[in-house]
Amino acid sequence: CAVYCDWNKLNGGDWADLLCDQPQFADKCDWNKIKEGWQWSYLLENQPQFADKCNWSMFDGSDWANLLCEQPQFAEMCVWKKLNRDNWAELLSNQPQFTEIFDKLREQKNSKTKVSK
């Protein structure tokens, strides 16, 4: 029962797991304990309503790919340069509408490479 839970003992992974299944406990959460991008990605894949609590700077390319595969509406928050080739492959296989962004970034990278040679 929630009355007997020592909420202070939960770490970020515990909170992400709990809130994915039981979002009604959000008022008990110390959001600062969710300190890793994968924890946020996992939580937001399942409970996108908590996005206003998220520290997006924690995300790496894998976190972004995982989240955007399930919740593409967060694309406006994405730092696309964090995604590597594998991240892009995963994302584009699930959400091909991001192909235009991928092509644009690849074009920018190629033009910088030609200039520096």
Number of C-alpha atoms within 10 A of each C-alpha: 4 8 6 6 9 8 15 10 7 16 16 18 18 15 24 26 15 17 19 17 12 12 18 10 13 13 8 11 19 14 17 11 15 23 15 17 20 20 20 29 28 19 26 22 18 19 18 18 11 15 14 8 11 18 15 18 11 15 21 21 20 20 21 28 29 19 26 23 17 18 18 19 11 14 14 8 10 19 14 17 10 15 19 13 10 12 17 22 14 16 24 17 12 16 17 14 12 16 14 10 11 18 11 11 14 12 12 11 11 11 11 11 10 8 7 6 5
